[in-house]
Amino acid sequence: MITLYFNGSPNPSKVALFLEEAGLPYDGVPVDTRKGQQFDPQFLAVNPNAKVPAIVDDGVTVFDSNAILLYLAEKTGKFLPAGKPAARGEMLSWLMFIATGVGPFCGQAVHFKHFAPEKVPYAHNRYQYEAERHFAILDQRLAGRRYMLGKEYTIVDMALWGWARMLPFVLGDDAWSRFPNVKRWFDEVNARPAAQRAATLKDRHKFKTEMDEDARRHMFKHLARKVA
């Protein structure tokens, strides 16, 4: 049995999507980051980086959402491209593009757009620009392709789905109109029954929604740090 440590943010959602698509039984353990549960010793023993998601699979611990997707895909043999080296290279390239580009830059874009305690125009402009640039690359990639790797639905699509769900929150309410190929792809993936189940996993638990001072203290620990 797999234990999934999760909340409703993009990275745990894409792991839930794989588990639902593959039909793997799992127990969900909520980690409420606005209450500081990511710093509980029990969770730090699973992920010393204090981030969700993480899984424990019959004694095997894996953290980082993209590492989890690759681990589960290789373990089950599901949602990987055909076994040619070129296909694997393409898969790894786009998976890492999402892991090192889309996720981190969208995360920072959200932070400076919605949560930074003071407006920092330079940081806001930089991360909005980079998030926009990444999605422009994705939109070009999906022109004429059903999925990110072509005809096959893979873990690359799952990795992207987690963040694409948040696109208006990242780039504004008109974001979908700027990326029609991403929108077409997203609508198809999002309509899958497994995606619907993964999206509602968070609703089984009552997570804290208020971004009050206590939540800021837990989520943005750098605010307490004095820079010399």
Summary of the structure (lengths in Angstrom):
residues: 228
radius of gyration: 17.7
end to end distance: 47.7
largest distance: 53.0
contacts: 701
relative contact order: 0.15
helix: 61%
strand: 9%
